[in-house]
Amino acid sequence: MVKSVSFWSFPGELNIEQRMDMAKAAGYEGIELTLEGEGEITPASSAADMAQYKDMAAEKGLQLLTFATGLAWDTPALSPDPAVAAEGIAIVRKCLELAGALGAKTTLCVPGSVTDDYSYDQAYEDCIKTFKMLGPEAKDAGVVIGLENVWNKFLLSPLEFAQAIDEIDEEFVGAYFDVGNCIINGYSDQWIRILGKRISAVHFKDFKVVGWAGTIDNFCDLLEGSVPWDRTMAAFREIGYDGAVTAEMMPPYAYFPERLLEATSRSMDAILSL
């Protein structure tokens, strides 16, 4: 597996090269760049613009196996508003374009959320239709669209997640599995075994279960939470997963942020040795 770290695990004022340098110094093998509303990589960026970051990473000995964006939370590809959905689909296409230019294998996609005015069954129907449409474009780009299990009131179980991917039935649409996100109502090793080869990329986070309650404040440093890391790693090895495992630690420490990167790197070494 390739030990990687998310762009979001660094202080916001740092540029891409500074983040790469910090990642390398902390012992990571890769970094996950992101599409942002403002900054160095935005919807206005072109495939040609990515050459500098691809070359920069190669020079520093870092891999760019995954790509991500948080823009889909505000403009998802699945929405009851056709204009919002169209913008969300455009974001997915931009991610495919830029990820392909970077040489990434997977781009993260938060497909959308079930809301009081967007029913679960309609979101599911739209999900199958939308990503079946985008699948051939992902294949052309050589980049898997990795649908992520997130707190969006949608695709809430591993069985349903696997079923949706199977119904989409596109080689380049899979799962971007977040280990920590499923802990509030499930078990990471069970998700991994059920999703199996559908998993294209992985986020490492930890989550501390306290009774039946859980909020975003329950996310914690690796090895401090409730993720059963021994069973999790056994499941990954059982399905033969050997791609990127990317630490998504947010927000970075307010003081001495390099300490979070260093501690996370050492914890990942311990986890990956299981």
Secondary structure by P-SEA (a helix, b strand, c coil): cccccccccccccccaaaaaaaaaaacccbbbbbbccccccccccccccaaaaaaaaaaacccccbbbbccccccccccccaaaaaaaaaaaaaaaaaaaaacccbbbbccccccccccaaaaaaaaaaaaaaaaaaaaaaccccccccccccccccaaaaaaaaaaaccccbbbbcccccccccccaaaaaaaacccccbbbbbbbbbccccccccccccccccccaaaaaaaaaaaacccccccccccccccccaaaaaaaaaaaaaaaaac
